[in-house]
Amino acid sequence: MSDRGKPIKAVLDARHVPFDLFGHRRSAHVRKFVFVYLATWADPDGTDAYPGLKTIATDCGLTVRGLSNVLDWLAQHGLIAVEYKASPLGTNKYAVLLTDDALKTARQRMENDATQTAIRVKAKNLREARSNAAKTRWAKKRASADVERSVLGDVEHSVPCRRGTICIDVEPFASGRGTSSFH
């Protein structure tokens, strides 16, 4: 295998890192995207990536400040390692941590992160509330549909009618006394 095909190993490995290690909400998508992007610059084992902050920010559609926040979060949670100004050009050296031990450590840090725990609980409560609200709406619709399909009033054969439809009392026709009306 040539050297050109080897770096793709880090990208493939980075893609398979569980999504829940990157937090919750929309920022989790950005974090995983930056993580996989750094893997494109890395050696097959995930080490020695030297892209500049402006390059990463431009390619990922972020501001440099926003990118710095994402990189800090990834480093704090054990998903990347950063050596500042490690290259001759003054760029940082990144390592995408892909080993089982590193991912285990990242999972523990995620579970111990109070902010992420609060977000996870809030998201769970929101999902449950939306589910219950949807169930209530569907129960009301089902109940109103059942009422519309049933014969209303007394046994005089009243049938609910919508504007623009023809309403016919069916049973009186059997006796020859039926009427129809257009609304």
KEKE-3310 file (N, C-alpha, C; in steps of 0.2 Angstrom, whole numbers, plus 5000, padded with zeros to 4 digits):
npx = (5004:5003:5009:5000:4987:4986:4983:4969:4965:4964:4954:4943:4943:4939:4927:4919:4919:4908:4894:4888:4898:4902:4894:4878:4864:4865:4878:4886:4886:4895:4906:4910:4912:4923:4932:4933:4937:4950:4956:4958:4969:4979:4991:4990:4988:4982:4989:5000:4995:4994:4986:4983:4974:4966:4964:4957:4946:4940:4938:4929:4918:4918:4920:4937:4937:4925:4930:4940:4934:4927:4938:4945:4935:4935:4948:4947:4938:4945:4946:4955:4972:4983:4997:5004:5009:5019:5025:5037:5032:5024:5011:4998:5000:4990:4983:4972:4963:4961:4961:4955:4957:4958:4945:4937:4941:4936:4923:4920:4923:4913:4902:4904:4903:4894:4887:4884:4876:4865:4860:4857:4847:4837:4834:4829:4817:4811:4808:4799:4789:4785:4781:4770:4761:4759:4752:4741:4735:4732:4723:4713:4709:4706:4695:4686:4684:4677:4665:4660:4658:4648:4630:4621:4611:4594:4585:4580:4588:4598:4612:4629:4634:4644:4648:4644:4641:4630:4617:4608:4595:4595:4587:4573:4570:4568:4555:4549:4548:4559:4571:4582:4595:4604:4619)
npy = (4994:5011:5027:5036:5030:5027:5037:5037:5028:5033:5042:5033:5026:5037:5040:5030:5032:5033:5043:5049:5052:5065:5074:5083:5090:5102:5106:5095:5089:5098:5096:5083:5083:5092:5084:5072:5079:5083:5071:5068:5075:5068:5056:5038:5032:5042:5053:5067:5078:5094:5105:5123:5135:5144:5137:5126:5131:5138:5128:5120:5129:5138:5151:5157:5159:5152:5139:5137:5136:5123:5115:5116:5110:5097:5093:5094:5084:5073:5068:5073:5077:5091:5099:5115:5126:5118:5115:5119:5130:5136:5131:5122:5105:5091:5077:5064:5055:5038:5026:5012:5014:5028:5031:5026:5033:5046:5043:5042:5055:5062:5057:5062:5075:5089:5099:5093:5082:5088:5094:5082:5077:5087:5086:5073:5074:5084:5076:5067:5075:5080:5069:5064:5075:5074:5061:5065:5074:5066:5057:5065:5069:5056:5054:5064:5061:5049:5053:5060:5050:5043:5041:5055:5063:5060:5045:5049:5049:5058:5064:5069:5083:5091:5107:5110:5097:5083:5078:5064:5057:5040:5029:5033:5033:5019:5018:5026:5039:5048:5062:5074:5085:5099:5107)
npz = (5000:4996:5003:5002:5003:5016:5026:5027:5035:5048:5047:5044:5056:5065:5060:5066:5079:5093:5093:5104:5112:5109:5115:5117:5108:5095:5094:5096:5083:5076:5084:5081:5068:5067:5073:5065:5053:5058:5058:5045:5042:5049:5053:5050:5063:5069:5074:5073:5066:5058:5054:5052:5062:5055:5043:5047:5052:5041:5032:5039:5041:5052:5064:5069:5083:5087:5083:5091:5104:5101:5099:5112:5120:5114:5118:5132:5135:5131:5118:5109:5108:5111:5106:5108:5096:5089:5077:5064:5058:5067:5069:5078:5085:5082:5089:5086:5096:5096:5102:5112:5126:5126:5121:5131:5142:5138:5137:5151:5156:5149:5155:5168:5166:5171:5165:5152:5157:5163:5151:5144:5153:5152:5138:5138:5146:5138:5126:5131:5136:5123:5117:5125:5123:5109:5109:5117:5108:5097:5103:5105:5092:5087:5095:5091:5078:5079:5085:5074:5065:5070:5073:5076:5089:5091:5087:5075:5063:5060:5052:5052:5042:5030:5023:5006:5003:4999:5009:5015:5022:5025:5030:5030:5016:5013:5017:5009:5012:5011:5011:5003:5005:5000:5005)
capx = (5000:5007:5008:4994:4981:4987:4980:4962:4963:4962:4947:4938:4942:4936:4920:4916:4918:4901:4891:4886:4904:4903:4889:4871:4862:4868:4886:4889:4888:4901:4912:4911:4914:4930:4936:4934:4942:4957:4958:4960:4976:4983:4994:4985:4986:4978:4994:5004:4991:4997:4983:4982:4967:4962:4963:4952:4940:4938:4936:4923:4913:4917:4925:4942:4935:4921:4934:4944:4929:4926:4945:4945:4930:4937:4954:4945:4935:4950:4945:4961:4978:4985:5003:5003:5015:5024:5028:5042:5028:5020:5005:4998:5000:4984:4982:4965:4964:4956:4962:4950:4958:4956:4938:4934:4942:4932:4916:4920:4923:4907:4897:4905:4902:4888:4883:4881:4871:4859:4857:4854:4841:4832:4832:4825:4811:4807:4806:4794:4783:4782:4777:4764:4757:4757:4747:4735:4732:4730:4717:4707:4707:4702:4688:4681:4682:4672:4659:4658:4656:4642:4624:4620:4604:4589:4584:4577:4592:4602:4618:4632:4635:4648:4645:4646:4640:4623:4615:4602:4592:4594:4581:4566:4569:4565:4548:4546:4547:4565:4572:4589:4596:4611:4621)
capy = (5000:5017:5031:5040:5027:5025:5042:5036:5023:5037:5045:5028:5025:5042:5040:5025:5034:5034:5050:5051:5055:5072:5079:5083:5096:5104:5107:5088:5088:5102:5093:5076:5085:5094:5078:5068:5083:5083:5064:5069:5078:5064:5049:5032:5031:5048:5057:5072:5083:5101:5111:5129:5136:5147:5132:5121:5136:5140:5122:5118:5134:5141:5156:5155:5159:5146:5133:5137:5133:5116:5111:5116:5105:5090:5092:5093:5077:5067:5065:5075:5080:5097:5103:5121:5129:5112:5114:5125:5136:5139:5128:5117:5098:5088:5070:5062:5049:5033:5019:5010:5017:5035:5032:5024:5040:5051:5042:5044:5062:5064:5055:5066:5082:5091:5102:5088:5078:5093:5094:5075:5076:5091:5083:5067:5077:5087:5071:5064:5080:5081:5062:5065:5080:5071:5056:5068:5077:5060:5054:5070:5068:5050:5054:5068:5057:5044:5056:5062:5044:5040:5045:5060:5065:5054:5040:5052:5048:5064:5062:5075:5085:5096:5112:5108:5090:5081:5074:5060:5052:5034:5024:5035:5031:5013:5018:5030:5046:5051:5068:5075:5092:5101:5112)
capz = (5000:4996:5009:5000:5005:5024:5031:5027:5041:5054:5045:5045:5063:5068:5059:5070:5086:5095:5092:5110:5115:5107:5119:5115:5105:5089:5095:5095:5076:5075:5087:5078:5061:5067:5075:5059:5049:5060:5056:5038:5042:5054:5051:5051:5070:5072:5077:5069:5062:5059:5051:5055:5065:5050:5038:5050:5053:5035:5029:5043:5041:5058:5065:5073:5090:5088:5082:5098:5109:5099:5101:5119:5122:5112:5122:5139:5135:5130:5111:5105:5112:5107:5107:5105:5092:5089:5070:5063:5055:5073:5070:5083:5083:5085:5089:5086:5101:5094:5106:5116:5132:5126:5121:5138:5146:5135:5140:5158:5156:5147:5160:5174:5164:5174:5159:5148:5161:5163:5144:5143:5157:5149:5132:5139:5148:5132:5122:5135:5135:5116:5115:5128:5120:5103:5111:5118:5102:5093:5106:5104:5085:5086:5098:5087:5072:5081:5085:5067:5061:5074:5071:5082:5091:5093:5082:5069:5058:5059:5049:5051:5035:5029:5018:5000:5002:4999:5015:5014:5027:5022:5032:5027:5009:5013:5018:5003:5014:5011:5008:5003:5005:4998:5010)
cpx = (5004:5005:5002:4987:4981:4983:4972:4960:4961:4955:4942:4937:4938:4929:4916:4916:4911:4899:4890:4892:4905:4898:4882:4870:4866:4876:4889:4890:4894:4907:4914:4914:4921:4934:4938:4938:4949:4960:4961:4967:4981:4986:4989:4983:4983:4983:4997:5000:4993:4993:4983:4975:4963:4960:4957:4945:4936:4935:4929:4917:4912:4921:4931:4941:4930:4925:4938:4940:4928:4933:4946:4941:4932:4943:4952:4942:4939:4949:4951:4966:4981:4992:5004:5010:5021:5027:5033:5038:5024:5013:5004:4998:4995:4985:4975:4966:4958:4957:4956:4950:4956:4948:4934:4935:4937:4925:4915:4919:4916:4902:4898:4904:4895:4884:4880:4876:4865:4856:4854:4847:4835:4830:4827:4818:4807:4804:4799:4788:4780:4778:4770:4759:4754:4751:4741:4731:4729:4723:4711:4705:4703:4695:4683:4680:4677:4666:4656:4655:4649:4636:4622:4613:4600:4589:4581:4582:4596:4609:4622:4634:4639:4646:4648:4645:4632:4622:4609:4601:4591:4588:4574:4565:4566:4558:4545:4545:4553:4566:4579:4589:4603:4613:4627)
cpy = (5006:5022:5035:5037:5026:5030:5040:5032:5028:5040:5039:5026:5031:5042:5035:5026:5036:5041:5053:5054:5062:5077:5078:5090:5097:5104:5100:5087:5092:5098:5087:5078:5088:5088:5074:5072:5083:5076:5064:5071:5073:5058:5044:5031:5037:5053:5062:5075:5090:5106:5117:5131:5139:5142:5128:5125:5137:5133:5119:5123:5137:5147:5153:5154:5153:5139:5132:5134:5125:5112:5111:5110:5098:5088:5090:5086:5072:5064:5067:5077:5085:5099:5109:5123:5124:5112:5120:5131:5139:5136:5123:5110:5095:5080:5068:5055:5044:5026:5018:5013:5024:5036:5030:5030:5045:5050:5044:5051:5065:5063:5060:5074:5085:5095:5098:5084:5082:5093:5088:5075:5080:5089:5077:5070:5080:5082:5068:5069:5080:5074:5062:5070:5077:5065:5059:5071:5071:5057:5059:5070:5062:5050:5059:5065:5052:5047:5058:5056:5042:5044:5049:5061:5059:5049:5042:5052:5054:5062:5069:5077:5091:5101:5109:5100:5089:5077:5071:5056:5046:5030:5026:5033:5024:5013:5023:5037:5050:5058:5069:5083:5094:5107:5116)
cpz = (5000:5002:5008:5003:5013:5028:5031:5033:5047:5053:5046:5052:5067:5066:5063:5077:5088:5095:5099:5114:5114:5110:5116:5112:5098:5089:5094:5088:5074:5078:5083:5071:5062:5069:5069:5054:5051:5058:5049:5037:5045:5050:5052:5058:5073:5075:5071:5064:5063:5055:5055:5057:5059:5045:5041:5050:5046:5032:5033:5044:5048:5059:5069:5080:5091:5087:5089:5103:5107:5101:5108:5122:5121:5117:5129:5140:5133:5123:5107:5110:5107:5110:5104:5102:5091:5082:5069:5060:5061:5073:5076:5081:5086:5084:5090:5090:5099:5097:5110:5123:5132:5125:5127:5142:5144:5137:5147:5159:5154:5152:5166:5172:5166:5169:5155:5151:5161:5156:5142:5146:5154:5142:5133:5141:5142:5127:5125:5134:5128:5114:5119:5125:5113:5104:5113:5112:5097:5096:5105:5097:5084:5089:5094:5081:5073:5082:5079:5063:5064:5072:5077:5083:5092:5087:5075:5063:5056:5057:5049:5044:5035:5023:5011:4998:5002:5005:5014:5020:5024:5023:5029:5020:5008:5013:5013:5006:5014:5008:5007:5003:5003:5002:5007)
residu = (MET:SER:ASP:ARG:GLY:LYS:PRO:ILE:LYS:ALA:VAL:LEU:ASP:ALA:ARG:HIS:VAL:PRO:PHE:ASP:LEU:PHE:GLY:HIS:ARG:ARG:SER:ALA:HIS:VAL:ARG:LYS:PHE:VAL:PHE:VAL:TYR:LEU:ALA:THR:TRP:ALA:ASP:PRO:ASP:GLY:THR:ASP:ALA:TYR:PRO:GLY:LEU:LYS:THR:ILE:ALA:THR:ASP:CYS:GLY:LEU:THR:VAL:ARG:GLY:LEU:SER:ASN:VAL:LEU:ASP:TRP:LEU:ALA:GLN:HIS:GLY:LEU:ILE:ALA:VAL:GLU:TYR:LYS:ALA:SER:PRO:LEU:GLY:THR:ASN:LYS:TYR:ALA:VAL:LEU:LEU:THR:ASP:ASP:ALA:LEU:LYS:THR:ALA:ARG:GLN:ARG:MET:GLU:ASN:ASP:ALA:THR:GLN:THR:ALA:ILE:ARG:VAL:LYS:ALA:LYS:ASN:LEU:ARG:GLU:ALA:ARG:SER:ASN:ALA:ALA:LYS:THR:ARG:TRP:ALA:LYS:LYS:ARG:ALA:SER:ALA:ASP:VAL:GLU:ARG:SER:VAL:LEU:GLY:ASP:VAL:GLU:HIS:SER:VAL:PRO:CYS:ARG:ARG:GLY:THR:ILE:CYS:ILE:ASP:VAL:GLU:PRO:PHE:ALA:SER:GLY:ARG:GLY:THR:SER:SER:PHE:HIS)
# end
